[in-house]
Amino acid sequence: MEYISDRITIDEKICNGKPTIRGSRITVQTLLEFLSAGDSPDDILKQYPSLELEDIQASLKFAASLLGRNYSIKPVA
């Protein structure tokens, strides 16, 4: 298991290696999708009682750090 932060982990045996919250089966992607759909952090915490507000904040920070990288688009034949 690789720790991206104290709250974000990646383990190839959990959720096909997607970043998850503290080794659980709750992915960062899931939290971001809830937020983008308009759910509030409180809504998410009610649906997932094992989560903490810091987990949601860590997910946002993780996503922001990924977008801070440089990307190039290459055509694929």
C-alpha positions in Angstrom: 0.0 0.0 0.0 1.3 3.4 -0.9 0.4 6.5 1.1 -0.1 9.6 -1.0 -1.0 11.5 2.1 -2.0 10.5 5.6 -5.5 10.0 4.2 -5.1 8.9 0.5 -3.8 5.5 -0.2 -3.2 3.4 -3.3 -3.2 -0.4 -3.2 -3.4 -2.5 -6.3 -5.6 -5.0 -4.4 -8.2 -2.4 -3.4 -10.5 -0.9 -6.1 -8.1 -1.8 -8.9 -5.4 0.5 -7.6 -7.6 3.7 -7.6 -6.8 6.2 -4.9 -8.9 5.4 -1.8 -9.6 7.0 1.6 -7.4 5.4 4.3 -7.3 2.0 2.6 -11.1 1.7 2.5 -13.2 0.9 -0.6 -14.3 4.5 -0.8 -12.4 6.1 -3.7 -11.3 9.7 -4.1 -13.2 9.7 -7.4 -16.5 8.8 -5.6 -16.1 11.7 -3.3 -15.3 14.1 -6.1 -18.3 12.8 -8.1 -20.6 13.5 -5.1 -19.3 17.0 -4.7 -19.6 17.7 -8.4 -23.2 16.5 -8.4 -23.9 19.2 -5.8 -23.8 17.1 -2.6 -22.4 19.0 0.4 -19.6 17.5 2.6 -22.3 17.1 5.3 -24.4 15.0 2.9 -21.4 12.8 2.1 -20.5 12.4 5.8 -24.1 11.3 6.5 -24.0 8.7 3.7 -20.5 7.4 4.8 -20.2 7.6 8.6 -16.7 6.2 8.5 -15.5 9.3 6.7 -14.3 12.5 8.3 -14.3 16.0 6.9 -10.5 15.8 6.5 -10.9 12.9 4.1 -13.0 15.1 1.8 -10.6 17.9 2.1 -7.7 15.6 1.3 -9.5 14.3 -1.8 -9.9 17.9 -3.1 -6.2 18.6 -2.3 -5.2 15.4 -4.1 -7.3 16.3 -7.2 -5.9 19.9 -7.2 -2.3 18.6 -7.0 -3.0 16.3 -10.1 -4.2 19.3 -12.1 -1.1 21.3 -11.1 0.9 19.0 -13.4 1.7 19.6 -17.0 0.0 17.5 -19.6 0.4 17.1 -23.3 -2.2 15.7 -25.7 -0.8 13.3 -28.4 -3.0 12.0 -31.2 -3.5 8.3 -31.3 -3.9 6.5 -34.6 
